[in-house]
Amino acid sequence: MAMLMFSKCLRKTDIGKRMSFPTKALKCLPGYKEGQHMVEFQVRDEEDRVWTFYCSTRRKQKHPKPVLSKGWRRFVCLRNLKIGDRVEFYKEEEKAGGVGYHVRVKRPVIVFGAMMGHAPISCTV
């Protein structure tokens, strides 16, 4: 069963540079330990494509402010993400006993100028 780690509606900085996400999601990342500055992890998208992201945090601040940096911009560009799209990151126990990470992307659904929610988008790569 998949567990939602976090979801986020993308903003300008998320599209153009890096994506910040809630600190509480750090404990879900593989190999992350308190005080660690960077961790690499892989996720699968809806098309079963594997993406490698680097999560980094501030080194000497009280609030770590985690961000996805290396690998994130490539994902944004190849998936043609836009401001307002929603990304959802999931952690799931695999059949073989390991843990897998998944990302889903949803685009806003606009009807008569009003946003009605988000719908999944397919990869165009």
Secondary structure, DSSP 8 states (H G I E B T S, - for coil): -EEEEEEEE--HHHHHT-EE--GGGGGGSTT--TT--EEEEEEE-TT--EEEEEEE--SS-SS---EE-TTHHHHHHHTT--TT-EEEEEEEE-TTS-EEEEEEEEEEEEETTEEEEEEE-----
